Amino acid sequence: MTVLPDGLAEAIRDTARDIAEVIRAAPDTSAPVPRSTWSIGEAAAHLAQANELMADLAAGRPRPYGDGTPQSLAAANEEALAAFPERAAGPLADLVHDQALAFLDAVEQGDPAELLDTPLGPLDRPTLGSYLLTHMLGHGYDLARALGRPHMVDRTRVELTLPFMLAAMPRVTAPDAVAGLTARYRVRLWGGARFGVAVADGRVTTGPDTAARPDCTVLTEPVAFLLMALGRIDPRPVMATGRALAWGRKPWLGPRFPSLFVAP
């Protein structure tokens, strides 16, 4: 029995390899990462630690790490980095790659339906794999930008992040943004993937695209969708250049959609 859905193991393996190649190309790991307080070495060290954490979780070894809020995760990240001094490119590249492979080995030994405690709440193993891929793509994008290299985010990999994104959205809502809002969104990615998001009573629920009459349909280019969701790019230029469009009974809800969430 294969635990991960088609394509996910390959995407994890390829993304880890791509990120390792980017890290090995760093001439100076003390250089800053754009839009971040971390250096290249710190971002790579965080990825190595996170991949190890995910491998442990996949193997059924609990690892407490924050309480699921963005603030607690940031604090846990800084505490973990302070306890891990390695910042050299070669060793970090090896760790990022090897721990991703360790995850793939571990995840196939477990029950796909078992819920595991993760930094963003209970997830089954397939969704944990989607979480690992999402996390690597976000930080891999940062490292590629910092080093002027092509990033590894593409449509195929973005679609494999959707199980985690749907699980995480209700947990990373911005309380002020959803307060008093009642709305039903249909979100479509170029190429066919789609899902629904409902906001009511200060809460967000996600699921298959079952809304007969959504208030607002959002159509977006897949790479832009993920990078906006992870806080890597500003939504306004994306909308201005037509890579995200909104229509429906309440099209003005479209530009508001990215603000409903806080990137973890």
Protein Blocks (a to p, Z undefined) as FASTA:
>chain_A
ZZbdghklmmmmmmmmmmmmmmmmpmblkbccehiabdfklmmmmmmmmmmmmmmmmnop
acdehjhiaklmmmmmmmmmmmmmbfbfklmmmmmmmmmmmmmmmmmmpcfkbccddfeo
padfklmmmmmmmmmmmmmmmmmmmnopacfbdfklmmmmmmmmmmmmmmmccfklmgop
acddddddehiiacddddeehiacddddfbfbafbdcdddfklmmmmmnopacfklmmmn
opaccedjklmlmmmmmmmpccZZ
